[in-house]
Amino acid sequence: MDRTRRSAGKLHRVMLLVSLLAAAAAFASSLPTSVRPETGKFGGKVHSGAASLQLTAALLQAGGGAEDFSTRTALVNVLGEPATDQELTKLEQQYGKRAVQSWLEISDWLVTQGLVQLRNIGTELPPPPDSLKGDRLAQALVEAGVAPEDGAFWSSYYYDHLFSHGVNRVLEEDLGRRYGENRARRAYAVNNQLMYDISLQIHNSNISLAKLH
C-alpha cells in the first residue's frame, strides 16, 4: 500500500512538472516578437535606427542613378575597373559564375526596390555629399554593415542602414518570394564576402567575415 502511494505521488509530481514546463513554453511562445531578440535575414543584428540616406544617395550616384543603377558600375566607381574585375573573378572562382551573376541581379533589385519603398512612405533621398566617393564611400559602405556586437559585416544590417529596418523587412520578404530563399541566402553570402574583401583593400582590419559561408 505504501509503495503504491509512493508511486502515485511520484507520478503526480512528474505530471505536475510536465504541466509546468508546458505552461512555461506556451507563455514564452505567446510573448510579443519585440520581446525576443530580433536577427537580420540569414543572421546578424538588427539596426533599428534611422537610415543613412546620404550614404544611400552616394551609392545610388556611384551606380548610375535610380533609372540605371548597377552594382558593377558602383564597384567600378568605388574601386576602379581593374580592382573590380579582379574581385568579381575571385568571387566567381569562390562561388561560381552563376551565383555571382545572381548576386549582381539581386543587389541591383534591392537598391532599386528600396528606393521605391522609400518613396512609398514619402521619403526622398538628399543630394549625395561630395565627400562620399572612392575609398571614402567604400569605407562608409563597409562600416554600414558591421554590427558592433560581433564586428562582422552582415548584409541585412547593411540594408537596414541604407533603407531603415522597416523598409528592409518588406524588401527581404519580397526578395524571398521573388528569388527563393536559397538564391537570396547565397547572394547575401557573396555580398558579405565582397564587403570583407573590400575592407582588406582599404586596410580596414576591424571587420570579420560573417558566419554564412
Sequence and secondary structure as in RCSB ss.txt:
>XXXX:A:sequence
MDRTRRSAGKLHRVMLLVSLLAAAAAFASSLPTSVRPETGKFGGKVHSGAASLQLTAALLQAGGGAEDFSTRTAL
VNVLGEPATDQELTKLEQQYGKRAVQSWLEISDWLVTQGLVQLRNIGTELPPPPDSLKGDRLAQALVEAGVAPED
GAFWSSYYYDHLFSHGVNRVLEEDLGRRYGENRARRAYAVNNQLMYDISLQIHNSNISLAKLH
>XXXX:A:secstr
 HHHHHHHHHHHHHHHHHHHHHHHHHHHHHS GGGS    TTSS    S   HHHHHHHHHHTT STT  HHHHH
HHHH HHHHHHHHHHHHHHH HHHHHHHHHHHHHHHHHHHHHHHHTT       TT SHHHHHHHHHHHTB TTT
 EE HHHHHHHHH HHHHHHHHHHHHHHH HHHHHHHHHHHHHHHHHHHHHTT  S EE S  
